[in-house]
Amino acid sequence: MPSPDPSADSDDPARSRAAVRRTYEDIGDHFSKTREYAWPEVESFVDESGGVETALDIGCGNGRHAELLAGVADTVVGLDASRALLQAATDRVGDSVALLQGDATRLPLVAGSVDLAVYVATLHHLPSQSARRASLDELARVLTPDGRALVSAWSTAHDRFDASPDAHEGFDTTVDWTLPGGETVPRFYHIYAPAEFERDVAESDLRLVSLELSSGNCYGVVEPEGKRT
């Protein structure tokens, strides 16, 4: 396991958001073929949410979770930085989802317009703490006062890493993706300590409703900070 280095992500051009986007342009077609089914944690969250007017999938990839949201929402928006993945999503969901290329730190949506959102397996690809927190603030901005979202990130509890799930700080690393011809493409990850995940949410404009560790991931159900139940 690489040693923790929280500051390295901000100055390394190989770990810029542009570099992360290029990675998924390179592997997008093959990556999409390995991501056929919705995650059970997302299925449970969506099933428990009931019908809504507008839903959002941030980091929608090939559209597998946007497709799930389309079953409960009148309008679904899927956003991803990668054109390759958006093409895969178009092939999968057709015109049942409005697909947009965009940045999780600057969502192209008006404030208070989203009732339900999933932000799954994407937060950990943003290569600086400031970008990750900005994306959480953006999620809070676009949610309606009664809106809720599911946010996930790889955590130190994952059995891939020799790290304690009780750690207070996460770390940056790369995880190789192997293409069919044998070429390996490194993918940036920030591996969250659960306590760090809670802190980042607490310091954003979101409120953490619940936190679960499942399959080595942090899953947080969140809502706008102003809402109190």
C-alpha positions in Angstrom: 0.0 0.0 0.0 1.4 3.5 -0.8 2.1 5.6 2.2 -0.5 8.3 2.9 0.3 11.6 1.2 -2.8 13.9 1.5 -1.0 16.9 -0.2 0.4 15.1 -3.3 -2.8 15.3 -5.3 -2.9 19.1 -5.7 0.5 19.5 -7.5 0.9 16.4 -9.6 -0.4 17.0 -13.2 -0.8 13.2 -13.6 -3.5 13.4 -10.9 -5.4 16.4 -12.3 -9.0 16.1 -13.1 -8.1 16.3 -16.8 -5.8 13.3 -16.3 -8.6 11.3 -14.6 -11.0 12.2 -17.4 -8.4 11.0 -20.0 -8.0 7.7 -18.1 -11.7 7.0 -18.5 -11.7 8.0 -22.2 -9.0 5.4 -22.7 -10.6 2.6 -20.8 -14.3 3.6 -21.0 -15.5 1.1 -23.6 -13.9 -1.9 -21.8 -14.8 -0.5 -18.3 -18.4 -0.2 -19.3 -18.6 -3.9 -20.4 -17.6 -4.9 -16.8 -20.3 -2.8 -15.2 -23.5 -4.4 -16.2 -25.6 -4.4 -13.0 -26.6 -1.8 -10.5 -25.0 -2.1 -7.0 -27.4 -3.6 -4.4 -26.8 -0.7 -2.0 -28.0 1.7 -4.7 -31.0 -0.5 -5.5 -32.0 -0.5 -1.8 -31.6 3.3 -1.6 -33.7 3.9 -4.7 -36.3 1.4 -3.7 -36.7 3.1 -0.3 -37.0 6.5 -1.9 -40.3 6.1 -3.8 -41.4 8.2 -6.7 -39.9 11.6 -7.3 -40.0 14.3 -10.0 -36.3 14.7 -10.8 -33.3 12.5 -10.1 -29.6 12.9 -10.7 -26.7 10.4 -11.2 -23.3 12.1 -10.7 -20.6 10.1 -12.4 -23.2 8.0 -14.2 -20.7 5.9 -16.2 -22.6 3.6 -18.5 -25.9 4.5 -17.1 -26.6 1.5 -15.0 -27.8 3.5 -12.0 -29.4 6.2 -14.1 -31.5 3.4 -15.6 -32.5 2.4 -12.1 -33.5 6.0 -11.3 -35.6 6.2 -14.4 -37.9 3.7 -12.8 -38.8 6.1 -9.9 -38.3 9.6 -11.4 -40.2 11.6 -14.0 -36.9 13.1 -15.2 -33.4 11.7 -14.8 -30.1 13.5 -15.5 -26.9 11.6 -15.8 -23.6 13.5 -15.7 -20.1 12.2 -16.4 -16.8 13.7 -17.4 -16.0 11.0 -19.9 -17.5 11.1 -23.4 -16.6 7.4 -23.9 -18.8 6.5 -20.9 -21.6 8.8 -21.9 -21.7 7.1 -25.3 -22.0 3.7 -23.5 -24.8 5.3 -21.4 -26.6 6.5 -24.5 -26.4 3.0 -26.0 -27.9 1.6 -22.8 -30.6 4.1 -21.8 -31.4 5.9 -25.0 -33.5 9.0 -24.5 -35.0 7.9 -21.2 -32.2 9.9 -19.4 -30.8 13.3 -20.2 -27.0 12.8 -20.4 -24.6 15.6 -19.9 -20.8 15.9 -19.9 -19.7 17.9 -16.9 -17.7 18.4 -13.8 -19.0 17.2 -10.4 -17.6 20.4 -8.8 -19.7 22.6 -11.1 -23.0 20.9 -11.7 -24.9 22.4 -14.7 -28.2 22.4 -12.8 -30.2 25.1 -11.0 -30.3 25.2 -7.2 -33.0 23.2 -5.5 -34.0 21.2 -8.6 -33.1 17.6 -7.7 -35.3 15.4 -5.4 -33.1 12.3 -5.4 -29.4 11.7 -6.4 -26.8 9.1 -6.4 -23.1 10.0 -6.4 -21.5 6.6 -6.5 -17.9 5.5 -7.1 -16.9 9.0 -8.3 -16.0 11.2 -5.3 -12.9 9.1 -4.8 -11.6 10.0 -8.3 -11.4 13.7 -7.6 -7.7 14.3 -6.9 -7.8 17.0 -4.2 -9.7 17.5 -1.0 -10.9 20.9 -2.1 -12.5 19.4 -5.3 -14.1 16.6 -3.3 -15.6 19.0 -0.8 -16.7 21.4 -3.6 -18.5 18.5 -5.2 -20.4 17.8 -2.0 -21.4 21.5 -1.7 -22.6 21.3 -5.3 -24.7 18.3 -4.5 -26.2 20.1 -1.6 -26.9 23.2 -3.8 -28.9 21.2 -6.4 -30.9 19.1 -3.9 -34.4 20.3 -3.0 -35.0 21.0 0.8 -36.5 17.5 1.1 -34.1 15.9 -1.3 -31.7 13.0 -0.4 -28.7 11.5 -2.0 -26.5 8.4 -1.7 -22.7 9.1 -1.8 -20.1 6.3 -1.9 -16.3 6.1 -1.9 -13.7 3.4 -1.5 -12.6 3.2 2.1 -9.7 1.9 4.2 -12.0 -1.0 5.1 -11.6 -2.4 1.6 -9.7 -5.7 1.7 -7.5 -4.5 -1.2 -5.6 -2.2 1.2 -3.5 -3.0 4.2 -5.1 -0.2 6.2 -7.1 0.2 9.4 -10.8 1.0 9.0 -10.4 3.0 12.2 -7.8 5.3 10.7 -8.6 9.0 10.9 -7.1 9.9 7.5 -7.3 8.3 4.1 -4.6 8.2 1.4 -4.1 8.7 -2.3 -3.2 5.7 -4.5 -3.5 4.4 -8.1 -5.2 1.2 -9.0 -4.4 -0.3 -12.4 -7.0 -1.2 -15.0 -5.9 -3.9 -17.4 -7.2 -3.7 -21.0 -7.8 -6.8 -23.1 -4.4 -6.5 -24.8 -2.6 -6.5 -21.5 -2.0 -2.7 -21.3 -2.4 -1.4 -17.7 -3.8 2.1 -17.1 -3.4 3.6 -13.6 -6.5 5.1 -12.1 -6.3 7.7 -9.3 -8.2 7.0 -6.1 -8.5 8.8 -2.8 -9.2 6.1 -0.3 -11.3 7.5 2.5 -11.0 6.6 6.1 -14.7 6.4 7.4 -13.9 9.2 10.0 -12.5 11.4 7.2 -15.6 10.7 5.0 -17.8 11.8 7.9 -15.7 15.0 8.4 -15.8 16.0 4.7 -19.6 15.6 4.7 -19.8 17.6 8.0 -17.7 20.4 6.6 -19.8 20.6 3.5 -23.4 21.9 3.0 -24.7 18.4 3.5 -25.9 16.6 6.6 -25.0 12.9 7.1 -28.2 11.0 7.8 -26.6 7.5 8.0 -23.3 5.9 7.2 -22.7 2.2 6.3 -19.6 0.3 5.4 -20.4 -2.3 2.7 -18.1 -4.2 0.3 -15.2 -1.9 1.3 -17.0 1.3 0.6 -18.4 4.1 2.6 -22.1 4.7 1.8 -23.5 7.9 3.2 -27.2 8.9 2.9 -27.1 12.7 2.9 -29.5 15.7 2.7 -29.1 19.5 2.6 -27.7 20.8 5.9 -30.7 23.1 6.4 -33.1 20.2 6.7 -33.8 18.8 10.2 -35.9 15.6 10.8 
